[in-house]
Protein backbone atom coordinates (compact mmCIF):
# COMPACT_ATOMS: atom_id res chain seq x y z
CA UNK A 1 0.00 0.00 0.00
CA UNK A 2 1.68 3.24 -1.09
CA UNK A 3 0.79 6.72 0.09
CA UNK A 4 -1.61 7.30 -2.78
CA UNK A 5 -3.43 4.04 -2.06
CA UNK A 6 -3.59 4.81 1.64
CA UNK A 7 -5.06 8.24 0.95
CA UNK A 8 -7.74 6.74 -1.26
CA UNK A 9 -8.45 4.09 1.38
CA UNK A 10 -8.94 6.79 3.95
CA UNK A 11 -11.45 8.63 1.75
CA UNK A 12 -13.37 5.51 0.76
CA UNK A 13 -14.04 4.76 4.41
CA UNK A 14 -16.77 7.40 4.39
CA UNK A 15 -18.42 7.41 0.94
CA UNK A 16 -21.61 8.97 2.27
CA UNK A 17 -19.62 11.90 3.62
CA UNK A 18 -18.10 12.49 0.21
CA UNK A 19 -21.52 12.48 -1.45
CA UNK A 20 -23.32 14.59 1.11
CA UNK A 21 -20.57 16.94 2.16
CA UNK A 22 -17.50 17.06 -0.04
CA UNK A 23 -14.45 17.04 2.22
CA UNK A 24 -11.85 17.30 -0.54
CA UNK A 25 -9.45 20.11 0.36
CA UNK A 26 -9.49 23.11 -1.89
CA UNK A 27 -6.72 25.53 -2.78
CA UNK A 28 -4.08 25.81 -0.07
CA UNK A 29 -5.63 23.05 2.02
CA UNK A 30 -5.13 20.53 -0.75
CA UNK A 31 -1.49 21.53 -1.11
CA UNK A 32 -1.02 21.20 2.66
CA UNK A 33 -2.40 17.66 2.73
CA UNK A 34 -0.40 16.65 -0.35
CA UNK A 35 2.84 17.89 1.21
CA UNK A 36 2.14 16.07 4.48
CA UNK A 37 1.48 12.79 2.65
CA UNK A 38 4.67 13.25 0.66
CA UNK A 39 6.67 14.01 3.82
CA UNK A 40 5.34 10.93 5.61
CA UNK A 41 5.84 8.69 2.59
CA UNK A 42 9.45 9.76 2.10
CA UNK A 43 10.51 10.16 5.74
CA UNK A 44 8.55 7.41 7.52
CA UNK A 45 11.82 5.92 8.81
CA UNK A 46 12.34 9.09 10.85
CA UNK A 47 8.81 8.76 12.32
CA UNK A 48 8.15 12.54 12.06
CA UNK A 49 6.05 13.96 14.88
CA UNK A 50 2.88 15.98 14.40
CA UNK A 51 4.85 19.07 15.38
CA UNK A 52 7.48 18.35 12.73
CA UNK A 53 4.85 17.82 10.04
CA UNK A 54 3.00 20.97 11.05
CA UNK A 55 6.18 23.01 10.92
CA UNK A 56 6.94 21.63 7.46
CA UNK A 57 3.70 23.03 6.04
CA UNK A 58 3.37 26.14 8.19
CA UNK A 59 0.39 24.92 10.21
CA UNK A 60 -0.23 24.58 13.92
CA UNK A 61 -0.27 20.98 15.17
CA UNK A 62 -3.96 21.32 16.10
CA UNK A 63 -4.86 22.86 12.75
CA UNK A 64 -3.05 20.17 10.79
CA UNK A 65 -4.61 17.40 12.90
CA UNK A 66 -8.12 18.67 12.13
CA UNK A 67 -7.50 19.34 8.44
CA UNK A 68 -5.80 16.03 7.73
CA UNK A 69 -8.31 13.97 9.72
CA UNK A 70 -11.26 15.70 8.03
CA UNK A 71 -9.86 14.86 4.63
CA UNK A 72 -8.30 11.41 5.08
CA UNK A 73 -10.52 9.91 7.77
CA UNK A 74 -7.48 9.29 9.99
CA UNK A 75 -4.91 11.45 11.74
CA UNK A 76 -1.38 12.16 10.45
CA UNK A 77 -0.12 9.75 13.12
CA UNK A 78 -2.56 7.09 11.93
CA UNK A 79 -1.43 7.62 8.35
CA UNK A 80 2.22 7.35 9.42
CA UNK A 81 1.50 4.11 11.26
CA UNK A 82 -0.28 2.68 8.22
CA UNK A 83 2.61 3.56 5.90
CA UNK A 84 5.17 2.21 8.37
CA UNK A 85 3.32 -1.06 8.91
CA UNK A 86 2.86 -1.51 5.19
CA UNK A 87 6.61 -1.24 4.64
CA UNK A 88 7.23 -3.51 7.62
CA UNK A 89 4.94 -6.20 6.22
CA UNK A 90 6.79 -6.14 2.92
CA UNK A 91 10.15 -6.51 4.66
CA UNK A 92 8.88 -9.37 6.81
CA UNK A 93 7.38 -11.06 3.76
CA UNK A 94 10.81 -10.84 2.16
CA UNK A 95 12.28 -12.74 5.10
CA UNK A 96 13.85 -9.93 7.12
CA UNK A 97 13.97 -10.76 10.88
CA UNK A 98 11.61 -8.83 13.16
CA UNK A 99 14.30 -6.87 15.01
CA UNK A 100 16.02 -5.77 11.80
CA UNK A 101 12.65 -4.85 10.32
CA UNK A 102 11.78 -2.66 13.28
CA UNK A 103 15.06 -0.75 12.90
CA UNK A 104 14.66 -0.47 9.13
CA UNK A 105 11.27 1.23 9.37
CA UNK A 106 12.42 3.69 12.00
CA UNK A 107 11.37 1.98 15.22
CA UNK A 108 13.99 1.59 17.93
CA UNK A 109 12.78 -1.94 18.69
CA UNK A 110 9.69 -4.14 18.37
CA UNK A 111 8.51 -3.45 21.91
CA UNK A 112 9.50 0.18 22.18
CA UNK A 113 6.10 1.78 21.68
CA UNK A 114 6.55 4.14 24.56
CA UNK A 115 9.95 4.65 26.10
CA UNK A 116 12.30 7.28 27.37
CA UNK A 117 13.83 9.24 24.54
CA UNK A 118 17.36 9.88 25.75
CA UNK A 119 20.15 11.97 24.31
CA UNK A 120 23.39 11.14 26.05
CA UNK A 121 26.99 12.20 26.20
CA UNK A 122 29.95 10.86 28.14
CA UNK A 123 32.48 12.73 30.21
CA UNK A 124 36.03 12.37 28.99
CA UNK A 125 38.25 9.60 30.42
CA UNK A 126 40.24 12.35 32.14
CA UNK A 127 37.14 13.66 33.87
CA UNK A 128 36.33 10.15 35.05
CA UNK A 129 39.82 9.51 36.40
CA UNK A 130 39.64 12.60 38.62
CA UNK A 131 36.63 10.93 40.31
CA UNK A 132 34.47 14.02 39.86
CA UNK A 133 36.99 16.67 40.87
CA UNK A 134 35.75 20.11 39.84
CA UNK A 135 32.25 18.76 39.18
CA UNK A 136 29.19 20.09 41.01
CA UNK A 137 26.40 17.53 41.41
CA UNK A 138 23.00 18.67 42.66
CA UNK A 139 20.77 16.04 44.22
CA UNK A 140 17.30 15.53 45.63
CA UNK A 141 14.98 12.76 46.82
CA UNK A 142 11.63 12.27 45.08
CA UNK A 143 8.69 9.88 45.25
CA UNK A 144 8.59 7.45 42.33
CA UNK A 145 6.56 4.36 41.34
CA UNK A 146 9.45 2.25 42.65
CA UNK A 147 10.18 3.83 46.02
CA UNK A 148 12.16 6.93 46.85
CA UNK A 149 14.34 8.05 43.95
CA UNK A 150 17.65 9.80 44.47
CA UNK A 151 18.27 12.02 41.45
CA UNK A 152 21.61 13.64 40.70
CA UNK A 153 22.19 16.24 38.00
CA UNK A 154 25.01 18.34 36.60
CA UNK A 155 24.76 21.38 34.37
CA UNK A 156 25.00 18.95 31.43
CA UNK A 157 22.11 16.69 32.42
CA UNK A 158 21.07 13.74 34.55
CA UNK A 159 24.10 11.96 36.03
CA UNK A 160 22.61 9.62 38.62
CA UNK A 161 19.35 7.90 39.54
CA UNK A 162 19.11 5.44 42.42
CA UNK A 163 16.28 3.90 44.41
CA UNK A 164 15.86 3.35 48.11
CA UNK A 165 13.17 2.74 50.68
CA UNK A 166 11.98 5.52 52.97
CA UNK A 167 14.43 5.91 55.82
CA UNK A 168 17.49 4.67 53.92
CA UNK A 169 18.20 7.87 52.01
CA UNK A 170 21.61 8.31 53.66
CA UNK A 171 22.68 4.86 52.54
CA UNK A 172 21.63 5.53 48.94
CA UNK A 173 23.43 8.86 48.91
CA UNK A 174 26.61 7.33 50.34
CA UNK A 175 26.53 4.62 47.68
CA UNK A 176 26.09 7.05 44.80
CA UNK A 177 28.46 9.78 46.01
CA UNK A 178 31.23 7.21 46.52
CA UNK A 179 31.35 6.78 42.74
CA UNK A 180 32.57 10.36 42.32
CA UNK A 181 34.10 11.14 45.74
CA UNK A 182 35.86 14.33 44.65
CA UNK A 183 32.75 16.06 43.36
CA UNK A 184 30.96 18.85 45.21
CA UNK A 185 27.45 17.82 46.27
CA UNK A 186 24.63 20.31 46.77
CA UNK A 187 21.14 19.30 47.89
CA UNK A 188 18.83 21.15 45.49
CA UNK A 189 15.39 19.70 44.85
CA UNK A 190 14.47 22.65 42.64
CA UNK A 191 17.14 21.42 40.19
CA UNK A 192 16.18 17.74 40.35
CA UNK A 193 12.36 18.03 40.47
CA UNK A 194 11.95 18.67 36.71
CA UNK A 195 13.88 15.48 35.98
CA UNK A 196 11.75 13.45 38.40
CA UNK A 197 8.59 14.79 36.78
CA UNK A 198 9.71 13.75 33.30
CA UNK A 199 11.37 10.43 34.02
CA UNK A 200 8.37 8.78 35.66
CA UNK A 201 5.60 10.25 33.49
CA UNK A 202 5.28 8.36 30.17
CA UNK A 203 3.10 11.12 28.71
CA UNK A 204 6.20 13.34 28.78
CA UNK A 205 8.49 10.93 26.94
CA UNK A 206 8.89 12.77 23.64
CA UNK A 207 11.53 12.41 20.96
CA UNK A 208 11.38 16.13 20.23
CA UNK A 209 12.22 16.89 23.88
CA UNK A 210 14.83 14.24 24.74
CA UNK A 211 16.05 13.71 28.27
CA UNK A 212 19.63 14.92 28.63
CA UNK A 213 21.92 12.38 30.27
CA UNK A 214 25.62 12.55 31.05
CA UNK A 215 27.46 9.26 31.62
CA UNK A 216 30.36 9.28 34.06
CA UNK A 217 32.30 6.02 33.90
CA UNK A 218 35.14 4.16 32.26
CA UNK A 219 35.18 3.70 28.50
CA UNK A 220 34.09 0.07 28.87
CA UNK A 221 31.27 0.92 31.28
CA UNK A 222 29.96 3.62 28.98
CA UNK A 223 29.90 1.23 26.03
CA UNK A 224 27.88 -1.22 28.10
CA UNK A 225 25.47 1.49 29.27
CA UNK A 226 25.00 2.68 25.69
CA UNK A 227 24.18 -0.91 24.70
CA UNK A 228 21.57 -1.06 27.47
CA UNK A 229 19.83 1.95 25.93
CA UNK A 230 19.20 -0.13 22.81
CA UNK A 231 17.08 -2.73 24.65
CA UNK A 232 13.42 -1.96 23.89
CA UNK A 233 10.85 -1.59 26.62
CA UNK A 234 9.08 -4.86 27.22
CA UNK A 235 12.15 -6.83 26.10
CA UNK A 236 15.25 -8.20 27.78
CA UNK A 237 18.81 -9.02 26.77
CA UNK A 238 21.45 -11.37 28.15
CA UNK A 239 24.87 -10.25 29.35
CA UNK A 240 26.47 -12.34 26.60
CA UNK A 241 24.36 -10.61 23.93
CA UNK A 242 25.41 -7.22 25.29
CA UNK A 243 29.05 -8.37 25.25
CA UNK A 244 28.70 -9.30 21.59
CA UNK A 245 26.99 -5.99 20.83
CA UNK A 246 29.96 -3.99 22.14
CA UNK A 247 32.47 -6.19 20.31
CA UNK A 248 33.73 -8.10 23.36
CA UNK A 249 31.94 -11.49 23.14
CA UNK A 250 34.15 -13.08 25.82
CA UNK A 251 33.52 -10.33 28.37
CA UNK A 252 30.18 -11.42 29.80
CA UNK A 253 31.43 -11.28 33.38
CA UNK A 254 32.85 -7.78 32.91
CA UNK A 255 29.60 -6.71 31.26
CA UNK A 256 27.71 -7.96 34.31
CA UNK A 257 29.92 -5.83 36.56
CA UNK A 258 29.37 -2.75 34.37
CA UNK A 259 25.62 -3.34 34.36
CA UNK A 260 25.68 -3.53 38.15
CA UNK A 261 27.63 -0.27 38.33
CA UNK A 262 25.13 1.63 36.17
CA UNK A 263 24.49 4.95 37.98
CA UNK A 264 21.41 5.77 35.90
CA UNK A 265 18.87 3.18 37.02
CA UNK A 266 15.63 2.95 35.03
CA UNK A 267 16.74 5.56 32.46
CA UNK A 268 19.63 3.37 31.34
CA UNK A 269 17.64 0.12 31.63
CA UNK A 270 19.99 -2.25 33.43
CA UNK A 271 16.84 -3.99 34.74
CA UNK A 272 16.36 -5.40 31.21
CA UNK A 273 19.65 -7.31 31.39
CA UNK A 274 19.22 -10.98 32.33
CA UNK A 275 21.40 -14.01 32.88
CA UNK A 276 22.01 -16.36 29.96
CA UNK A 277 19.28 -18.71 31.17
CA UNK A 278 16.79 -15.86 31.36
CA UNK A 279 17.10 -15.57 35.14
CA UNK A 280 16.62 -12.11 36.62
CA UNK A 281 19.98 -12.39 38.44
CA UNK A 282 20.99 -9.57 40.77
CA UNK A 283 19.91 -5.95 40.77
CA UNK A 284 21.74 -3.26 42.69
CA UNK A 285 18.48 -1.90 44.10
CA UNK A 286 16.89 -5.29 44.86
CA UNK A 287 15.21 -8.02 42.82
CA UNK A 288 11.76 -7.04 44.10
CA UNK A 289 12.24 -3.58 42.61
CA UNK A 290 13.54 -5.10 39.37
CA UNK A 291 10.39 -7.22 39.07
CA UNK A 292 8.26 -4.16 39.80
CA UNK A 293 9.94 -2.12 37.07
CA UNK A 294 9.65 -4.90 34.49
CA UNK A 295 5.98 -5.38 35.39
CA UNK A 296 5.29 -1.64 35.16
CA UNK A 297 6.95 -1.51 31.73
CA UNK A 298 4.94 -4.50 30.52
CA UNK A 299 1.80 -2.62 31.50
CA UNK A 300 2.94 0.48 29.58
CA UNK A 301 3.56 -1.59 26.43
CA UNK A 302 0.20 -3.36 26.74
CA UNK A 303 -1.65 -0.07 27.20
CA UNK A 304 -0.03 1.36 24.08
CA UNK A 305 -1.20 -1.45 21.80
C-alpha positions in Angstrom: 0.0 0.0 0.0 1.7 3.2 -1.1 0.8 6.7 0.1 -1.6 7.3 -2.8 -3.4 4.0 -2.1 -3.6 4.8 1.6 -5.1 8.2 1.0 -7.7 6.7 -1.3 -8.4 4.1 1.4 -8.9 6.8 4.0 -11.4 8.6 1.7 -13.4 5.5 0.8 -14.0 4.8 4.4 -16.8 7.4 4.4 -18.4 7.4 0.9 -21.6 9.0 2.3 -19.6 11.9 3.6 -18.1 12.5 0.2 -21.5 12.5 -1.4 -23.3 14.6 1.1 -20.6 16.9 2.2 -17.5 17.1 0.0 -14.4 17.0 2.2 -11.8 17.3 -0.5 -9.4 20.1 0.4 -9.5 23.1 -1.9 -6.7 25.5 -2.8 -4.1 25.8 -0.1 -5.6 23.1 2.0 -5.1 20.5 -0.8 -1.5 21.5 -1.1 -1.0 21.2 2.7 -2.4 17.7 2.7 -0.4 16.6 -0.3 2.8 17.9 1.2 2.1 16.1 4.5 1.5 12.8 2.6 4.7 13.3 0.7 6.7 14.0 3.8 5.3 10.9 5.6 5.8 8.7 2.6 9.5 9.8 2.1 10.5 10.2 5.7 8.5 7.4 7.5 11.8 5.9 8.8 12.3 9.1 10.8 8.8 8.8 12.3 8.2 12.5 12.1 6.1 14.0 14.9 2.9 16.0 14.4 4.9 19.1 15.4 7.5 18.3 12.7 4.9 17.8 10.0 3.0 21.0 11.0 6.2 23.0 10.9 6.9 21.6 7.5 3.7 23.0 6.0 3.4 26.1 8.2 0.4 24.9 10.2 -0.2 24.6 13.9 -0.3 21.0 15.2 -4.0 21.3 16.1 -4.9 22.9 12.8 -3.0 20.2 10.8 -4.6 17.4 12.9 -8.1 18.7 12.1 -7.5 19.3 8.4 -5.8 16.0 7.7 -8.3 14.0 9.7 -11.3 15.7 8.0 -9.9 14.9 4.6 -8.3 11.4 5.1 -10.5 9.9 7.8 -7.5 9.3 10.0 -4.9 11.4 11.7 -1.4 12.2 10.5 -0.1 9.8 13.1 -2.6 7.1 11.9 -1.4 7.6 8.4 2.2 7.3 9.4 1.5 4.1 11.3 -0.3 2.7 8.2 2.6 3.6 5.9 5.2 2.2 8.4 3.3 -1.1 8.9 2.9 -1.5 5.2 6.6 -1.2 4.6 7.2 -3.5 7.6 4.9 -6.2 6.2 6.8 -6.1 2.9 10.1 -6.5 4.7 8.9 -9.4 6.8 7.4 -11.1 3.8 10.8 -10.8 2.2 12.3 -12.7 5.1 13.8 -9.9 7.1 14.0 -10.8 10.9 11.6 -8.8 13.2 14.3 -6.9 15.0 16.0 -5.8 11.8 12.7 -4.8 10.3 11.8 -2.7 13.3 15.1 -0.8 12.9 14.7 -0.5 9.1 11.3 1.2 9.4 12.4 3.7 12.0 11.4 2.0 15.2 14.0 1.6 17.9 12.8 -1.9 18.7 9.7 -4.1 18.4 8.5 -3.4 21.9 9.5 0.2 22.2 6.1 1.8 21.7 6.6 4.1 24.6 9.9 4.6 26.1 12.3 7.3 27.4 13.8 9.2 24.5 17.4 9.9 25.7 20.2 12.0 24.3 23.4 11.1 26.1 27.0 12.2 26.2 30.0 10.9 28.1 32.5 12.7 30.2 36.0 12.4 29.0 38.2 9.6 30.4 40.2 12.3 32.1 37.1 13.7 33.9 36.3 10.1 35.0 39.8 9.5 36.4 39.6 12.6 38.6 36.6 10.9 40.3 34.5 14.0 39.9 37.0 16.7 40.9 35.7 20.1 39.8 32.3 18.8 39.2 29.2 20.1 41.0 26.4 17.5 41.4 23.0 18.7 42.7 20.8 16.0 44.2 17.3 15.5 45.6 15.0 12.8 46.8 11.6 12.3 45.1 8.7 9.9 45.2 8.6 7.5 42.3 6.6 4.4 41.3 9.5 2.2 42.7 10.2 3.8 46.0 12.2 6.9 46.8 14.3 8.0 43.9 17.6 9.8 44.5 18.3 12.0 41.4 21.6 13.6 40.7 22.2 16.2 38.0 25.0 18.3 36.6 24.8 21.4 34.4 25.0 18.9 31.4 22.1 16.7 32.4 21.1 13.7 34.5 24.1 12.0 36.0 22.6 9.6 38.6 19.3 7.9 39.5 19.1 5.4 42.4 16.3 3.9 44.4 15.9 3.4 48.1 13.2 2.7 50.7 12.0 5.5 53.0 14.4 5.9 55.8 17.5 4.7 53.9 18.2 7.9 52.0 21.6 8.3 53.7 22.7 4.9 52.5 21.6 5.5 48.9 23.4 8.9 48.9 26.6 7.3 50.3 26.5 4.6 47.7 26.1 7.1 44.8 28.5 9.8 46.0 31.2 7.2 46.5 31.3 6.8 42.7 32.6 10.4 42.3 34.1 11.1 45.7 35.9 14.3 44.6 32.7 16.1 43.4 31.0 18.8 45.2 27.5 17.8 46.3 24.6 20.3 46.8 21.1 19.3 47.9 18.8 21.2 45.5 15.4 19.7 44.8 14.5 22.6 42.6 17.1 21.4 40.2 16.2 17.7 40.4 12.4 18.0 40.5 11.9 18.7 36.7 13.9 15.5 36.0 11.8 13.4 38.4 8.6 14.8 36.8 9.7 13.8 33.3 11.4 10.4 34.0 8.4 8.8 35.7 5.6 10.3 33.5 5.3 8.4 30.2 3.1 11.1 28.7 6.2 13.3 28.8 8.5 10.9 26.9 8.9 12.8 23.6 11.5 12.4 21.0 11.4 16.1 20.2 12.2 16.9 23.9 14.8 14.2 24.7 16.1 13.7 28.3 19.6 14.9 28.6 21.9 12.4 30.3 25.6 12.5 31.0 27.5 9.3 31.6 30.4 9.3 34.1 32.3 6.0 33.9 35.1 4.2 32.3 35.2 3.7 28.5 34.1 0.1 28.9 31.3 0.9 31.3 30.0 3.6 29.0 29.9 1.2 26.0 27.9 -1.2 28.1 25.5 1.5 29.3 25.0 2.7 25.7 24.2 -0.9 24.7 21.6 -1.1 27.5 19.8 2.0 25.9 19.2 -0.1 22.8 17.1 -2.7 24.6 13.4 -2.0 23.9 10.9 -1.6 26.6 9.1 -4.9 27.2 12.1 -6.8 26.1 15.3 -8.2 27.8 18.8 -9.0 26.8 21.5 -11.4 28.2 24.9 -10.3 29.4 26.5 -12.3 26.6 24.4 -10.6 23.9 25.4 -7.2 25.3 29.0 -8.4 25.3 28.7 -9.3 21.6 27.0 -6.0 20.8 30.0 -4.0 22.1 32.5 -6.2 20.3 33.7 -8.1 23.4 31.9 -11.5 23.1 34.2 -13.1 25.8 33.5 -10.3 28.4 30.2 -11.4 29.8 31.4 -11.3 33.4 32.9 -7.8 32.9 29.6 -6.7 31.3 27.7 -8.0 34.3 29.9 -5.8 36.6 29.4 -2.8 34.4 25.6 -3.3 34.4 25.7 -3.5 38.1 27.6 -0.3 38.3 25.1 1.6 36.2 24.5 5.0 38.0 21.4 5.8 35.9 18.9 3.2 37.0 15.6 3.0 35.0 16.7 5.6 32.5 19.6 3.4 31.3 17.6 0.1 31.6 20.0 -2.3 33.4 16.8 -4.0 34.7 16.4 -5.4 31.2 19.6 -7.3 31.4 19.2 -11.0 32.3 21.4 -14.0 32.9 22.0 -16.4 30.0 19.3 -18.7 31.2 16.8 -15.9 31.4 17.1 -15.6 35.1 16.6 -12.1 36.6 20.0 -12.4 38.4 21.0 -9.6 40.8 19.9 -6.0 40.8 21.7 -3.3 42.7 18.5 -1.9 44.1 16.9 -5.3 44.9 15.2 -8.0 42.8 11.8 -7.0 44.1 12.2 -3.6 42.6 13.5 -5.1 39.4 10.4 -7.2 39.1 8.3 -4.2 39.8 9.9 -2.1 37.1 9.6 -4.9 34.5 6.0 -5.4 35.4 5.3 -1.6 35.2 6.9 -1.5 31.7 4.9 -4.5 30.5 1.8 -2.6 31.5 2.9 0.5 29.6 3.6 -1.6 26.4 0.2 -3.4 26.7 -1.6 -0.1 27.2 0.0 1.4 24.1 -1.2 -1.5 21.8 
